[in-house]
Amino acid sequence: MQPFQIIFNPTSAAELAKLPRDLQLHILGQFRGLPQELQREDSHFGSLTRDGRTLTRYRLGDYRLYFERHVLGIVVHRILSRNTVRDFLFRSNLPTGEDEQLQDNPKFWEMIERAR
């Protein structure tokens, strides 16, 4: 099996560091089965695409991790509370599902880009 790395950009690393230590460990522990799950076709991940770029949404309890696949594994761009995402969607006032709303909203992509 090829090595699989989880790379946190500076923004997602800072977001992770702000969480309580037990929650940090829980989130990191959830990555154990991630390489196999990403290869399954029936995975339960959300997907957002814009301009040829695809982000994957991984739900972990009350948190949403947004990441991109990378040749070494994945790059985590943001770790957001579900309530933060819900507030963002409420303020955006769009009538579709969570992934579709985020995918079509340029402000979401600006937030992701600022994390680079």
C-alpha positions, 0 to 999 in steps of 0.5 A, spaced: 500 500 500 502 506 498 503 511 503 497 516 505 498 523 507 493 528 510 496 535 509 493 540 513 494 547 510 495 553 515 488 555 515 485 548 517 491 547 522 489 553 525 482 551 525 484 544 528 488 547 533 482 551 536 478 545 538 478 541 544 484 536 544 479 530 545 475 533 539 482 534 535 484 526 537 477 524 535 477 528 528 484 525 527 482 518 529 477 518 523 482 519 518 484 511 519 479 508 514 479 514 509 484 511 504 479 505 503 473 509 503 475 514 498 476 509 493 469 506 494 464 508 489 458 508 494 462 513 499 458 517 503 462 524 502 459 530 499 462 533 493 463 540 490 466 542 483 467 549 480 472 550 474 474 543 474 476 543 481 473 538 486 472 539 493 470 533 498 466 534 504 467 529 510 462 530 515 464 528 522 459 529 527 458 537 528 464 538 523 465 539 516 472 538 513 473 540 506 479 537 502 482 536 495 485 529 493 492 530 492 497 525 489 500 524 496 493 523 500 489 529 501 490 536 503 485 539 508 482 546 506 477 548 512 474 545 518 468 548 519 462 547 525 456 545 522 453 551 525 458 555 521 456 552 514 448 552 516 449 560 518 453 561 511 447 557 507 442 561 511 445 568 510 446 565 502 438 564 502 439 558 497 433 553 495 438 547 494 442 542 498 448 543 502 453 541 497 449 544 491 449 551 495 456 551 497 458 549 490 454 554 486 456 560 491 462 564 490 463 566 497 464 559 499 470 558 494 473 565 496 473 562 503 477 556 501 482 560 496 483 564 502 486 558 506 491 557 501 
